[in-house]
Amino acid sequence: EGKSNFMAGLLKDEVLLTPLEQAVKGKSQVNKELIRVSDIVSI
């Protein structure tokens, strides 16, 4: 559609556009325990 600075996503077979500023503003911390478990099961 000629739009920029948006993240595209799908919800119930519908394309939704979210402004990038809104998409990345909610930074969350990575759970280090989940990374450790991922490392273990990927061996």
PyMOL Python script that loads the backbone (N, CA, C, O; Angstrom):
from pymol import cmd

cmd.read_pdbstr("""\
ATOM      1  N   GLU A   1       0.804  -1.188   0.000  1.00  0.00           N
ATOM      2  CA  GLU A   1       0.000   0.000   0.000  1.00  0.00           C
ATOM      3  C   GLU A   1       0.853   1.261   0.000  1.00  0.00           C
ATOM      4  O   GLU A   1       0.313   2.363   0.091  1.00  0.00           O
ATOM      5  N   GLY A   2       2.168   1.128  -0.099  1.00  0.00           N
ATOM      6  CA  GLY A   2       3.034   2.293  -0.106  1.00  0.00           C
ATOM      7  C   GLY A   2       3.280   2.886   1.265  1.00  0.00           C
ATOM      8  O   GLY A   2       3.653   4.055   1.367  1.00  0.00           O
ATOM      9  N   LYS A   3       3.081   2.111   2.329  1.00  0.00           N
ATOM     10  CA  LYS A   3       3.287   2.617   3.684  1.00  0.00           C
ATOM     11  C   LYS A   3       4.668   2.213   4.171  1.00  0.00           C
ATOM     12  O   LYS A   3       5.188   1.163   3.794  1.00  0.00           O
ATOM     13  N   SER A   4       5.253   3.048   5.008  1.00  0.00           N
ATOM     14  CA  SER A   4       6.554   2.711   5.585  1.00  0.00           C
ATOM     15  C   SER A   4       6.513   2.974   7.085  1.00  0.00           C
ATOM     16  O   SER A   4       5.607   3.633   7.596  1.00  0.00           O
ATOM     17  N   ASN A   5       7.513   2.443   7.773  1.00  0.00           N
ATOM     18  CA  ASN A   5       7.625   2.552   9.232  1.00  0.00           C
ATOM     19  C   ASN A   5       6.486   1.851   9.964  1.00  0.00           C
ATOM     20  O   ASN A   5       6.031   2.310  11.012  1.00  0.00           O
ATOM     21  N   PHE A   6       6.032   0.737   9.402  1.00  0.00           N
ATOM     22  CA  PHE A   6       5.004  -0.084  10.023  1.00  0.00           C
ATOM     23  C   PHE A   6       5.480  -1.529  10.084  1.00  0.00           C
ATOM     24  O   PHE A   6       6.250  -1.974   9.233  1.00  0.00           O
ATOM     25  N   MET A   7       5.018  -2.258  11.096  1.00  0.00           N
ATOM     26  CA  MET A   7       5.240  -3.691  11.182  1.00  0.00           C
ATOM     27  C   MET A   7       3.956  -4.352  10.694  1.00  0.00           C
ATOM     28  O   MET A   7       2.862  -3.975  11.113  1.00  0.00           O
ATOM     29  N   ALA A   8       4.088  -5.327   9.815  1.00  0.00           N
ATOM     30  CA  ALA A   8       2.917  -6.042   9.312  1.00  0.00           C
ATOM     31  C   ALA A   8       2.754  -7.338  10.089  1.00  0.00           C
ATOM     32  O   ALA A   8       3.731  -8.031  10.373  1.00  0.00           O
ATOM     33  N   GLY A   9       1.513  -7.658  10.429  1.00  0.00           N
ATOM     34  CA  GLY A   9       1.222  -8.893  11.135  1.00  0.00           C
ATOM     35  C   GLY A   9      -0.110  -9.450  10.668  1.00  0.00           C
ATOM     36  O   GLY A   9      -0.892  -8.763  10.011  1.00  0.00           O
ATOM     37  N   LEU A  10      -0.357 -10.700  11.016  1.00  0.00           N
ATOM     38  CA  LEU A  10      -1.619 -11.349  10.657  1.00  0.00           C
ATOM     39  C   LEU A  10      -2.408 -11.662  11.916  1.00  0.00           C
ATOM     40  O   LEU A  10      -1.852 -12.136  12.906  1.00  0.00           O
ATOM     41  N   LEU A  11      -3.703 -11.395  11.872  1.00  0.00           N
ATOM     42  CA  LEU A  11      -4.608 -11.760  12.952  1.00  0.00           C
ATOM     43  C   LEU A  11      -5.904 -12.221  12.312  1.00  0.00           C
ATOM     44  O   LEU A  11      -6.614 -11.438  11.681  1.00  0.00           O
ATOM     45  N   LYS A  12      -6.203 -13.503  12.481  1.00  0.00           N
ATOM     46  CA  LYS A  12      -7.421 -14.082  11.894  1.00  0.00           C
ATOM     47  C   LYS A  12      -7.500 -13.805  10.396  1.00  0.00           C
ATOM     48  O   LYS A  12      -8.517 -13.319   9.901  1.00  0.00           O
ATOM     49  N   ASP A  13      -6.435 -14.114   9.688  1.00  0.00           N
ATOM     50  CA  ASP A  13      -6.353 -13.953   8.229  1.00  0.00           C
ATOM     51  C   ASP A  13      -6.499 -12.502   7.765  1.00  0.00           C
ATOM     52  O   ASP A  13      -6.831 -12.259   6.605  1.00  0.00           O
ATOM     53  N   GLU A  14      -6.257 -11.546   8.646  1.00  0.00           N
ATOM     54  CA  GLU A  14      -6.324 -10.130   8.279  1.00  0.00           C
ATOM     55  C   GLU A  14      -4.964  -9.495   8.539  1.00  0.00           C
ATOM     56  O   GLU A  14      -4.371  -9.696   9.599  1.00  0.00           O
ATOM     57  N   VAL A  15      -4.471  -8.727   7.567  1.00  0.00           N
ATOM     58  CA  VAL A  15      -3.187  -8.045   7.717  1.00  0.00           C
ATOM     59  C   VAL A  15      -3.397  -6.790   8.556  1.00  0.00           C
ATOM     60  O   VAL A  15      -4.242  -5.950   8.247  1.00  0.00           O
ATOM     61  N   LEU A  16      -2.612  -6.683   9.623  1.00  0.00           N
ATOM     62  CA  LEU A  16      -2.681  -5.514  10.492  1.00  0.00           C
ATOM     63  C   LEU A  16      -1.364  -4.771  10.428  1.00  0.00           C
ATOM     64  O   LEU A  16      -0.304  -5.395  10.370  1.00  0.00           O
ATOM     65  N   LEU A  17      -1.410  -3.456  10.438  1.00  0.00           N
ATOM     66  CA  LEU A  17      -0.213  -2.629  10.440  1.00  0.00           C
ATOM     67  C   LEU A  17      -0.096  -1.947  11.796  1.00  0.00           C
ATOM     68  O   LEU A  17      -1.055  -1.354  12.289  1.00  0.00           O
ATOM     69  N   THR A  18       1.094  -2.037  12.393  1.00  0.00           N
ATOM     70  CA  THR A  18       1.377  -1.394  13.671  1.00  0.00           C
ATOM     71  C   THR A  18       2.556  -0.459  13.470  1.00  0.00           C
ATOM     72  O   THR A  18       3.572  -0.876  12.913  1.00  0.00           O
ATOM     73  N   PRO A  19       2.455   0.787  13.903  1.00  0.00           N
ATOM     74  CA  PRO A  19       3.596   1.694  13.784  1.00  0.00           C
ATOM     75  C   PRO A  19       4.819   1.112  14.489  1.00  0.00           C
ATOM     76  O   PRO A  19       4.705   0.587  15.597  1.00  0.00           O
ATOM     77  N   LEU A  20       5.988   1.202  13.853  1.00  0.00           N
ATOM     78  CA  LEU A  20       7.201   0.622  14.429  1.00  0.00           C
ATOM     79  C   LEU A  20       7.493   1.177  15.813  1.00  0.00           C
ATOM     80  O   LEU A  20       7.941   0.435  16.687  1.00  0.00           O
ATOM     81  N   GLU A  21       7.251   2.452  16.033  1.00  0.00           N
ATOM     82  CA  GLU A  21       7.499   3.047  17.345  1.00  0.00           C
ATOM     83  C   GLU A  21       6.697   2.335  18.422  1.00  0.00           C
ATOM     84  O   GLU A  21       7.196   2.119  19.527  1.00  0.00           O
ATOM     85  N   GLN A  22       5.478   1.975  18.118  1.00  0.00           N
ATOM     86  CA  GLN A  22       4.625   1.276  19.076  1.00  0.00           C
ATOM     87  C   GLN A  22       5.059  -0.183  19.217  1.00  0.00           C
ATOM     88  O   GLN A  22       5.003  -0.744  20.311  1.00  0.00           O
ATOM     89  N   ALA A  23       5.488  -0.792  18.125  1.00  0.00           N
ATOM     90  CA  ALA A  23       5.854  -2.208  18.137  1.00  0.00           C
ATOM     91  C   ALA A  23       7.102  -2.471  18.967  1.00  0.00           C
ATOM     92  O   ALA A  23       7.224  -3.545  19.557  1.00  0.00           O
ATOM     93  N   VAL A  24       8.029  -1.525  19.028  1.00  0.00           N
ATOM     94  CA  VAL A  24       9.293  -1.773  19.731  1.00  0.00           C
ATOM     95  C   VAL A  24       9.400  -1.051  21.063  1.00  0.00           C
ATOM     96  O   VAL A  24      10.410  -1.210  21.748  1.00  0.00           O
ATOM     97  N   LYS A  25       8.417  -0.273  21.457  1.00  0.00           N
ATOM     98  CA  LYS A  25       8.545   0.505  22.686  1.00  0.00           C
ATOM     99  C   LYS A  25       8.462  -0.358  23.937  1.00  0.00           C
ATOM    100  O   LYS A  25       9.003   0.018  24.977  1.00  0.00           O
ATOM    101  N   GLY A  26       7.808  -1.491  23.861  1.00  0.00           N
ATOM    102  CA  GLY A  26       7.643  -2.336  25.034  1.00  0.00           C
ATOM    103  C   GLY A  26       8.726  -3.388  25.149  1.00  0.00           C
ATOM    104  O   GLY A  26       8.434  -4.582  25.094  1.00  0.00           O
ATOM    105  N   LYS A  27       9.975  -2.966  25.307  1.00  0.00           N
ATOM    106  CA  LYS A  27      11.070  -3.930  25.422  1.00  0.00           C
ATOM    107  C   LYS A  27      10.856  -4.806  26.652  1.00  0.00           C
ATOM    108  O   LYS A  27      10.491  -4.317  27.721  1.00  0.00           O
ATOM    109  N   SER A  28      11.081  -6.073  26.491  1.00  0.00           N
ATOM    110  CA  SER A  28      10.998  -6.979  27.629  1.00  0.00           C
ATOM    111  C   SER A  28      12.326  -7.694  27.789  1.00  0.00           C
ATOM    112  O   SER A  28      13.072  -7.880  26.827  1.00  0.00           O
ATOM    113  N   GLN A  29      12.603  -8.086  29.005  1.00  0.00           N
ATOM    114  CA  GLN A  29      13.857  -8.776  29.263  1.00  0.00           C
ATOM    115  C   GLN A  29      13.740 -10.234  28.851  1.00  0.00           C
ATOM    116  O   GLN A  29      12.677 -10.846  28.949  1.00  0.00           O
ATOM    117  N   VAL A  30      14.856 -10.769  28.390  1.00  0.00           N
ATOM    118  CA  VAL A  30      14.911 -12.167  28.003  1.00  0.00           C
ATOM    119  C   VAL A  30      15.075 -13.000  29.267  1.00  0.00           C
ATOM    120  O   VAL A  30      15.915 -12.705  30.117  1.00  0.00           O
ATOM    121  N   ASN A  31      14.273 -14.029  29.375  1.00  0.00           N
ATOM    122  CA  ASN A  31      14.358 -14.922  30.517  1.00  0.00           C
ATOM    123  C   ASN A  31      15.580 -15.822  30.330  1.00  0.00           C
ATOM    124  O   ASN A  31      15.587 -16.698  29.465  1.00  0.00           O
ATOM    125  N   LYS A  32      16.604 -15.601  31.142  1.00  0.00           N
ATOM    126  CA  LYS A  32      17.860 -16.342  30.996  1.00  0.00           C
ATOM    127  C   LYS A  32      17.683 -17.834  31.251  1.00  0.00           C
ATOM    128  O   LYS A  32      18.410 -18.649  30.685  1.00  0.00           O
ATOM    129  N   GLU A  33      16.734 -18.193  32.089  1.00  0.00           N
ATOM    130  CA  GLU A  33      16.469 -19.608  32.345  1.00  0.00           C
ATOM    131  C   GLU A  33      15.929 -20.282  31.083  1.00  0.00           C
ATOM    132  O   GLU A  33      16.278 -21.429  30.801  1.00  0.00           O
ATOM    133  N   LEU A  34      15.088 -19.589  30.328  1.00  0.00           N
ATOM    134  CA  LEU A  34      14.572 -20.163  29.081  1.00  0.00           C
ATOM    135  C   LEU A  34      15.683 -20.327  28.051  1.00  0.00           C
ATOM    136  O   LEU A  34      15.674 -21.290  27.284  1.00  0.00           O
ATOM    137  N   ILE A  35      16.627 -19.414  28.021  1.00  0.00           N
ATOM    138  CA  ILE A  35      17.774 -19.552  27.118  1.00  0.00           C
ATOM    139  C   ILE A  35      18.594 -20.771  27.511  1.00  0.00           C
ATOM    140  O   ILE A  35      19.037 -21.529  26.648  1.00  0.00           O
ATOM    141  N   ARG A  36      18.798 -20.962  28.806  1.00  0.00           N
ATOM    142  CA  ARG A  36      19.556 -22.124  29.293  1.00  0.00           C
ATOM    143  C   ARG A  36      18.847 -23.417  28.892  1.00  0.00           C
ATOM    144  O   ARG A  36      19.490 -24.353  28.417  1.00  0.00           O
ATOM    145  N   VAL A  37      17.546 -23.475  29.078  1.00  0.00           N
ATOM    146  CA  VAL A  37      16.778 -24.670  28.705  1.00  0.00           C
ATOM    147  C   VAL A  37      16.862 -24.897  27.202  1.00  0.00           C
ATOM    148  O   VAL A  37      17.004 -26.035  26.756  1.00  0.00           O
ATOM    149  N   SER A  38      16.777 -23.834  26.422  1.00  0.00           N
ATOM    150  CA  SER A  38      16.889 -23.945  24.969  1.00  0.00           C
ATOM    151  C   SER A  38      18.242 -24.516  24.569  1.00  0.00           C
ATOM    152  O   SER A  38      18.325 -25.361  23.677  1.00  0.00           O
ATOM    153  N   ASP A  39      19.297 -24.058  25.225  1.00  0.00           N
ATOM    154  CA  ASP A  39      20.633 -24.590  24.943  1.00  0.00           C
ATOM    155  C   ASP A  39      20.707 -26.078  25.260  1.00  0.00           C
ATOM    156  O   ASP A  39      21.312 -26.844  24.510  1.00  0.00           O
ATOM    157  N   ILE A  40      20.100 -26.487  26.357  1.00  0.00           N
ATOM    158  CA  ILE A  40      20.146 -27.892  26.773  1.00  0.00           C
ATOM    159  C   ILE A  40      19.410 -28.783  25.772  1.00  0.00           C
ATOM    160  O   ILE A  40      19.931 -29.825  25.374  1.00  0.00           O
ATOM    161  N   VAL A  41      18.217 -28.388  25.367  1.00  0.00           N
ATOM    162  CA  VAL A  41      17.421 -29.255  24.492  1.00  0.00           C
ATOM    163  C   VAL A  41      17.879 -29.222  23.042  1.00  0.00           C
ATOM    164  O   VAL A  41      17.446 -30.052  22.243  1.00  0.00           O
ATOM    165  N   SER A  42      18.741 -28.283  22.688  1.00  0.00           N
ATOM    166  CA  SER A  42      19.191 -28.210  21.299  1.00  0.00           C
ATOM    167  C   SER A  42      20.448 -29.032  21.045  1.00  0.00           C
ATOM    168  O   SER A  42      20.977 -29.035  19.934  1.00  0.00           O
ATOM    169  N   ILE A  43      20.918 -29.718  22.056  1.00  0.00           N
ATOM    170  CA  ILE A  43      22.142 -30.524  21.895  1.00  0.00           C
ATOM    171  C   ILE A  43      21.844 -31.782  21.113  1.00  0.00           C
ATOM    172  O   ILE A  43      22.744 -32.587  20.874  1.00  0.00           O
TER     173      ILE A  43
END
""", "prot")
cmd.dss("prot")
cmd.show_as("cartoon", "prot")
cmd.util.cbc("prot")
cmd.orient("prot")
